[in-house]
Amino acid sequence: MSQLQCPNCGGYKISTTANYVRKKPIPIWGKAIWIIFTQIFAFVGLIQIGSDSFSLWTVGILDLISIIYIVTFKTKKTTGYQFTCDLCGYKWDWLIGDPWPAVRVQPNLIATGAKRLEQQRAAIKCKGCGNTVPEGYPYCPFCGTSR
């Protein structure tokens, strides 16, 4: 996989938090095509069957059921990913087939995020309480034990 760029800051330190499958609704034009198809089918059926009362009700109910199904339940599954930028903390979702979001490079966010990541790496855990002791502190500010 090529390197991915954060759309918010433009940095390359990105982690994927989840891979998921989401049901994406079919676009309105797709639903319209199916509704028109069912209407034509019902009209042709009425011409072939005849126009007695039972035929009209049967075709009408079948047509109504198909329209309700298409409008409310017709979806397609798509695979997507959730990303988090380790530099600026920005989170976003991306579905396969969608274009990658537009990237806005912000060097100040990249520099701040890189500095924060370096401080996290340099931080030491307190042996007494387990909290992170900030750089430059000779003792733990939480429990008072020395580093």
KACORRA-V530435 format. One record per backbone hydrogen bond with DSSP energy under -1.0 kcal/mol. CO is the residue of the C=O (numbers start at 0). NH is the residue of the N-H. If there is no record, write none. Layout:
BEGIN
co nh
CO NH
CO NH
END
This chain:
BEGIN
co nh
5 9
6 103
8 105
10 5
11 13
12 85
14 83
17 81
19 79
21 77
23 75
26 30
27 31
28 32
29 33
30 34
31 35
32 36
33 37
34 38
35 39
36 40
37 41
38 42
39 43
40 44
41 45
42 46
43 47
44 48
45 49
51 55
52 56
53 57
54 58
55 59
56 60
57 61
58 62
59 63
60 64
61 65
62 66
63 67
64 68
65 69
66 70
67 71
68 72
73 25
75 23
77 21
78 95
79 19
80 93
81 16
81 17
82 91
83 14
84 88
89 84
91 82
93 80
94 97
105 109
106 110
107 111
108 112
109 113
110 114
111 115
112 116
113 117
114 118
115 119
116 120
117 121
118 122
123 132
130 125
132 123
133 136
137 146
139 143
144 139
END
